[in-house]
Amino acid sequence: MSTLVLLVVLLLVLVSGLVGGAVIYVVHRSPSWSSPVTAGLTAVGVLATVVGVIVAAGGR
């Protein structure tokens, strides 16, 4: 694996942890977001957006 691929994988792992922590914080602070389906869809949507941006940037 090249260094760039390893850095992108590290970026995805760090962003996934950050998004997961943010969703956990929001669910803890706001009872209206406490539905597991809502929290899960929010986390998946944000991660899909981040991966889409990374793939789009890599295609240039």
C-alpha positions as CSV (number, residue, x, y, z in Angstrom):
1,M,0.0,0.0,0.0
2,S,1.2,3.4,-0.8
3,T,1.6,6.1,1.9
4,L,-1.4,8.1,0.4
5,V,-3.7,5.1,0.8
6,L,-2.7,4.7,4.4
7,L,-3.2,8.3,5.1
8,V,-6.7,8.2,3.6
9,V,-7.6,5.2,5.7
10,L,-6.3,6.9,8.8
11,L,-8.4,10.0,7.9
12,L,-11.5,7.8,7.5
13,V,-10.9,6.1,10.9
14,L,-10.4,9.5,12.6
15,V,-13.4,11.0,11.0
16,S,-15.6,8.0,11.8
17,G,-14.6,8.3,15.5
18,L,-15.3,12.0,15.5
19,V,-18.7,11.5,13.9
20,G,-19.5,8.7,16.2
21,G,-18.6,10.8,19.2
22,A,-20.6,13.8,17.9
23,V,-23.7,11.6,17.4
24,I,-23.3,10.1,20.9
25,Y,-23.0,13.6,22.4
26,V,-26.1,14.9,20.5
27,V,-28.2,11.9,21.5
28,H,-27.1,12.4,25.1
29,R,-27.9,16.1,25.1
30,S,-31.1,16.1,23.1
31,P,-33.9,13.6,23.9
32,S,-35.6,14.2,20.5
33,W,-32.6,12.6,18.8
34,S,-32.6,9.6,21.1
35,S,-34.1,7.2,18.6
36,P,-31.5,4.7,17.5
37,V,-32.8,4.8,13.9
38,T,-32.4,8.6,13.8
39,A,-28.9,8.5,15.3
40,G,-27.8,5.7,13.0
41,L,-29.1,7.3,9.9
42,T,-27.4,10.6,10.8
43,A,-24.1,8.9,11.4
44,V,-24.3,6.9,8.2
45,G,-25.3,9.9,6.2
46,V,-22.4,12.0,7.5
47,L,-19.9,9.2,6.9
48,A,-21.2,8.7,3.4
49,T,-20.8,12.4,2.7
50,V,-17.2,12.3,3.9
51,V,-16.3,9.2,1.8
52,G,-18.0,10.8,-1.2
53,V,-15.9,14.0,-0.8
54,I,-12.7,12.0,-0.5
55,V,-13.5,9.8,-3.5
56,A,-14.5,12.9,-5.6
57,A,-11.2,14.7,-4.6
58,G,-9.2,11.6,-5.5
59,G,-10.8,11.4,-9.0
60,R,-9.2,14.7,-10.1
